[in-house]
Amino acid sequence: MQMATRRSDRIATLGVMALLMILSTAGEAKAYIDPGTGSLVIQVLIGTFLAISWRFRRAWCSLMGRFFSRFSSPKDKDEGQ
């Protein structure tokens, strides 16, 4: 058991060292992101954030509605029928 642990530790160490060597030897990138692609990335990020926050709010309201449904007003109960 102890030998297997040493072997997996060595493999993990070699993997980390190889990754560090690959990342440290990166050359100069001669590329850019054009404005159209940049705005698309920003739109995707904003849309994802809004969708997650909307879904979280709906789930929260649903959960609170289950716990506190007895405190809802009679007006809300009439609208459901």
C-alpha positions in Angstrom: 0.0 0.0 0.0 2.8 2.4 0.9 4.6 1.7 -2.4 1.5 2.5 -4.4 1.1 5.8 -2.5 4.7 6.7 -3.3 4.2 5.8 -7.0 1.0 7.9 -7.3 2.8 10.8 -5.6 5.7 10.6 -8.0 3.3 10.5 -11.0 1.4 13.5 -9.7 4.6 15.4 -9.1 5.9 14.7 -12.6 2.5 15.7 -14.0 2.6 19.1 -12.2 6.2 19.7 -13.3 5.4 18.9 -16.9 2.4 21.2 -16.8 4.5 24.0 -15.3 7.2 23.5 -18.0 4.6 23.7 -20.8 3.0 26.8 -19.4 6.3 28.6 -18.7 7.7 28.0 -22.2 4.7 29.6 -24.1 5.8 31.8 -26.9 4.4 35.2 -28.0 0.8 35.0 -29.3 0.3 36.8 -32.5 -3.5 36.9 -32.4 -6.3 39.1 -31.3 -10.0 39.0 -30.5 -12.0 41.2 -33.0 -14.7 43.4 -31.6 -17.6 41.2 -32.9 -16.2 38.2 -31.0 -15.5 40.2 -27.9 -19.1 41.6 -27.8 -20.5 38.1 -28.3 -18.4 36.7 -25.4 -19.7 39.6 -23.2 -23.3 39.0 -24.2 -23.0 35.3 -23.4 -21.5 36.0 -20.0 -24.2 38.6 -19.2 -27.0 36.3 -20.4 -25.7 33.4 -18.4 -25.5 35.5 -15.3 -29.1 36.8 -15.7 -30.5 33.4 -16.5 -28.9 31.9 -13.4 -30.0 34.7 -11.2 -33.6 34.5 -12.6 -33.7 30.8 -12.0 -32.4 31.1 -8.5 -35.0 33.8 -7.7 -37.8 31.5 -9.0 -36.6 28.6 -7.0 -36.3 30.7 -3.9 -39.8 32.1 -4.3 -41.2 28.6 -4.9 -39.4 27.3 -1.8 -40.6 30.2 0.4 -44.2 29.8 -1.0 -44.2 26.2 0.2 -43.2 27.1 3.7 -45.3 30.3 4.1 -48.3 29.5 1.9 -50.7 29.8 4.9 -49.7 33.5 5.2 -50.8 34.4 1.7 -53.6 36.9 1.3 -57.1 35.9 0.4 -56.8 38.0 -2.8 -54.1 35.7 -4.1 -56.2 32.6 -3.4 -59.2 34.0 -5.4 -57.0 34.8 -8.4 -55.9 31.1 -8.6 -59.5 29.9 -9.1 
